[in-house]
Every structure is written in structure tokens, then in C-alpha cells.
Amino acid sequence: MSYEAFDTIEHILGWKTEYWDGYARLTPRPMGIETCLTFETFTPTKTVNAPKLTFITPTADYAQAMLDCYIAAFINSVEFCGWPTDRIFEEAQQDLSLYFKGKRGKPLPASVIAIEPQTGDVVGTALVTNKEEKGACLGLLYVRPSHHRKGIGTHVITRSVEILTRQGYSQLTSRYHICNHQSRQFYHQLGFEDRHDRYYLRTYTAWLGHEIYRREKLKMLDDLEKMKQEQKQLQEKLEKLEEAFTRSVHEAI
């Protein structure tokens, strides 16, 4: 690939795009996006042809089955891109261990696992904890790939929200990897709204800048003015956040 061709390729939001020795090299940025669901506006999508599953609150007795589902869900995911297999297993074991020990917040009854009755396999998991500074947090959400697009993720989130509502909670926060566009779409379809910090805004405005440049160079003018306006608005928001951060540093010193 020539550099001229590389200069106008479409960048994927969240991916670091570099040109080395005639090749375009893409690397996922290790960045999480915080997103929040307010229960007042939650209108769950109806699940169509959802399989008959058993939904229960997870216990340590299901730890191995939850681990198997975790590995199946994440072994080829962007979250662990480039990781050796043994490190993924270690991370999975640590994540589940910290949940059951309450090291990342108190486990809540709103946590749900979906079990295939015929096999006893865990095919979906939503682990919810209470964190003092944020309230209810969805720390882990995953579905076995063989059961994707069957409404399981929507079902477990809906059950979690119903339980949390009865317990007096009004919102649920979570995080997704910036490069996992399927997760972004899933959360947004359920009504989650992203909370953009300085790091995200830097990445997003830079992505917009390249996309505007690319489209102008290729004479792709549709929605160009809309993108420029969005970039301007977000740049102004970023500048305010940067100023607030600088003030907080000076005050701390």
C-alpha cells in the first residue's frame, strides 16, 4: 500500500492506525467508555424466539460454568486482542474471583446467569455490584457466541433492572471497550447513554478530524458540515474539561 492510499483509508473509531513499511497496521486502544441507563426511560426490546433458559442469581457453585462461558465469549474478542491464551484464562479467573469476594463492589441479587436446562451450561452472565461512589454497576456482561442474537443479553439486563428497581436503585452504569462496536450498539439500543471524559473526547475529535480530512480529499461531501459542527461542539466541551482538570491539579498542588 502506498502512503497516498493509506492517507485516505477510513479509520475505525478507537483503533490506532499506523503506516509501517508499506502496510496499514491497526491496534485497538485499551479504552473503556462509561455508559449509564436511567430506569425511568428504560423500555426493553422484546425478545423474539428467545430460547427457554433458566435464570438465577449466580453463586460460587457455578463459577466453573461461568468461567467456561467467559472464555468462549472473550477468547476472540477485541478486549483481549493479542493476548496469549493463558493470560486470558488468568484474567477470567481473577475477574470472577474478585466478583465473588466483593473486591470490586458488593455483589447484588440483580446479578443474573442464564443456564441451558438440557446441558447445564451457562450461556449468559450479568454481574452487578454496588459501588459507593456510583451505585449499581454492571461489571461484566457476556453471552456465549453460540447463543448470540437470541435476546439473552436483553433478557438478563431486563431482569437485573427489575430487581434493582424493586431495591430502590434508579440507574445502572457499565463500561464497554471503545473498539467493540457491537457492545456500543447493544447498550444504546437499550437506552444507555455514554459519559464522555477527556480521553474519549480527545480520541473522538481526532477521529472526526481525520474523517473530515479524508472526505474532503475524496470529494465525499455528504454530512460533511454536520461532522464539522459536531467536531466544533465536542472540541469546545473538551477544552472546558481540560481547563477544569488543570485547575484541579493546581489546587491539589
C-alpha positions in Angstrom: 0.0 0.0 0.0 1.3 3.4 -0.9 1.3 6.2 1.7 -1.1 8.1 -0.6 -3.6 5.3 -0.4 -3.1 5.0 3.3 -3.7 8.7 3.8 -7.3 8.3 2.7 -8.3 5.0 4.2 -11.2 5.1 6.7 -10.1 5.0 10.3 -12.1 2.9 12.7 -13.1 4.8 15.9 -11.0 3.6 18.8 -8.3 1.8 16.7 -4.8 3.2 16.4 -4.0 3.4 12.7 -0.3 3.5 11.7 1.7 3.2 8.5 4.8 0.9 8.6 6.8 -0.5 5.8 4.1 -0.2 3.2 1.3 -1.7 5.5 -1.6 -0.2 7.4 -1.4 -1.5 11.0 -4.4 -1.3 13.3 -4.2 -1.7 17.0 -7.2 -1.4 19.4 -6.8 1.2 22.1 -7.2 -0.1 25.7 -10.0 2.4 26.4 -13.3 1.8 28.2 -16.4 4.0 27.7 -18.7 4.6 30.7 -22.3 4.3 29.9 -25.4 4.7 32.1 -29.0 3.6 32.0 -31.7 5.6 33.8 -34.6 3.3 34.7 -37.3 5.9 34.1 -36.6 5.8 30.4 -35.9 2.1 30.1 -38.1 0.4 27.5 -36.6 -3.1 27.0 -36.7 -4.5 23.5 -39.0 -7.5 23.1 -37.0 -10.7 22.6 -38.1 -12.8 19.6 -37.7 -16.6 19.6 -35.6 -16.5 22.7 -34.5 -20.0 23.9 -36.0 -21.5 27.0 -33.4 -20.9 29.7 -33.2 -20.9 33.5 -32.3 -17.5 35.0 -30.9 -17.5 38.5 -28.6 -15.4 40.8 -25.0 -16.7 40.4 -23.3 -18.5 43.2 -19.7 -19.8 43.6 -21.1 -23.3 42.7 -21.5 -22.0 39.1 -18.0 -20.4 39.0 -16.5 -23.0 36.6 -19.5 -22.9 34.2 -19.4 -19.1 34.3 -15.6 -19.3 33.6 -16.3 -21.5 30.6 -18.8 -19.0 29.2 -16.4 -16.1 29.8 -13.6 -17.8 27.8 -16.0 -18.7 25.0 -17.3 -15.1 24.9 -13.9 -13.3 25.0 -11.3 -15.6 23.6 -11.5 -13.9 20.1 -12.8 -10.5 21.3 -11.2 -7.1 20.8 -10.9 -6.7 24.5 -8.2 -9.4 24.5 -6.7 -8.7 21.1 -3.1 -10.0 21.1 -3.3 -11.7 24.5 -1.8 -15.2 24.9 -4.5 -17.7 25.8 -3.1 -18.4 29.3 -3.3 -14.7 30.2 -6.9 -14.6 29.1 -7.7 -17.6 31.4 -5.9 -15.8 34.3 -7.8 -12.6 33.7 -11.1 -14.5 33.6 -10.4 -16.4 36.8 -9.4 -13.1 38.5 -12.5 -11.2 37.4 -14.8 -13.9 38.7 -12.8 -14.3 41.9 -12.9 -10.6 42.6 -16.7 -10.5 42.0 -17.5 -13.3 44.4 -15.1 -11.9 47.1 -16.7 -8.4 46.7 -13.4 -6.8 45.9 -15.0 -4.7 43.1 -18.1 -3.8 45.0 -20.7 -5.7 46.9 -22.4 -8.4 44.7 -26.1 -7.6 44.3 -29.0 -10.0 43.8 -29.6 -8.3 40.5 -26.7 -10.4 39.1 -28.1 -13.0 36.7 -26.8 -16.1 34.9 -28.7 -17.8 32.1 -28.5 -21.6 32.1 -29.2 -24.0 29.3 -31.5 -26.6 31.0 -30.5 -29.5 28.8 -26.8 -29.2 29.3 -26.4 -27.1 32.5 -24.1 -24.7 30.6 -24.1 -21.0 31.5 -24.8 -19.2 28.3 -25.1 -15.6 29.6 -23.9 -13.6 32.6 -24.6 -10.2 34.0 -22.7 -9.4 37.2 -23.9 -6.4 39.1 -22.3 -4.8 42.2 -22.8 -1.8 44.4 -20.1 0.7 44.4 -20.4 3.5 46.9 -19.5 6.3 44.5 -21.6 5.1 41.6 -24.4 2.9 42.9 -25.3 -0.2 40.9 -22.6 -1.2 38.3 -22.7 -3.8 35.6 -19.2 -5.1 35.9 -19.4 -8.0 33.5 -21.9 -8.8 30.7 -21.2 -11.6 28.3 -23.1 -14.2 26.2 -21.7 -17.4 24.7 -21.2 -16.9 21.0 -23.4 -19.8 20.0 -26.3 -18.0 21.7 -25.7 -14.5 20.3 -28.7 -12.7 18.7 -31.3 -14.7 20.7 -32.2 -11.9 23.1 -30.3 -13.3 26.1 -28.3 -10.1 26.8 -31.5 -8.1 26.7 -33.3 -10.6 28.9 -30.6 -10.6 31.7 -30.4 -6.8 31.7 -34.2 -6.6 31.9 -34.2 -9.0 34.9 -31.4 -7.0 36.6 -33.2 -3.7 36.1 -36.4 -5.1 37.5 -34.7 -6.4 40.6 -32.7 -3.1 41.1 -35.9 -1.1 40.7 -37.5 -3.0 43.5 -34.5 -2.4 45.7 -34.7 1.4 45.1 -32.0 1.9 42.5 -32.7 4.4 39.7 -29.8 3.8 37.3 -27.2 1.2 36.2 -23.7 2.1 35.0 -21.4 -0.1 32.8 -18.4 0.2 30.6 -17.6 -1.2 27.1 -14.4 -1.3 25.0 -14.3 1.7 22.6 -13.5 -0.7 19.7 -16.4 -3.1 20.5 -19.0 -1.6 18.2 -21.4 -4.4 18.8 -21.4 -3.6 22.6 -21.9 0.1 21.8 -24.9 -0.7 19.6 -26.4 -3.1 22.2 -26.1 -0.7 25.1 -27.5 2.2 23.0 -30.5 0.2 21.8 -31.4 -0.5 25.5 -31.2 3.2 26.3 -27.8 3.6 27.9 -26.2 6.9 27.4 -22.4 7.4 27.2 -20.5 9.6 29.6 -17.7 11.2 27.7 -14.5 12.0 29.6 -11.4 13.9 28.4 -9.7 10.8 27.0 -12.7 9.8 24.9 -13.3 13.3 23.6 -9.6 13.5 22.5 -9.9 10.3 20.6 -13.3 11.0 19.1 -12.4 14.6 18.0 -9.2 13.3 16.4 -11.2 10.6 14.6 -13.6 13.2 13.4 -10.7 15.4 12.2 -9.3 12.6 10.0 -12.7 11.6 8.7 -13.4 15.2 7.7 -10.0 15.5 6.0 -10.5 12.1 4.2 -13.9 13.0 2.9 -12.8 16.4 1.7 -9.9 14.9 -0.1 -12.1 12.3 -1.7 -14.9 14.8 -2.5 -17.3 12.9 -0.3 -19.3 15.9 0.8 -22.5 14.2 2.3 -22.9 15.1 6.0 -19.6 16.9 6.0 -20.9 20.1 7.5 -22.7 18.1 10.2 -19.5 16.4 11.1 -17.6 19.7 11.3 -20.3 21.1 13.6 -20.1 18.1 15.8 -16.3 18.4 16.0 -16.6 22.0 16.9 -19.1 21.4 19.7 -17.1 18.5 21.2 -13.8 20.4 20.9 -15.4 23.2 23.0 -16.6 20.6 25.5 -13.1 19.1 25.6 -11.4 22.5 26.2 -13.7 23.1 29.2 -12.9 19.7 30.7 -9.2 20.3 30.1 -9.4 23.6 31.9 -11.3 22.1 34.8 -8.7 19.4 35.1 -5.8 21.9 35.0 -7.4 23.9 37.8 -7.9 20.8 39.9 -4.2 19.9 39.5 -3.1 23.4 40.5 -5.5 23.4 43.5 -4.1 20.0 44.6 -0.5 21.3 44.4 
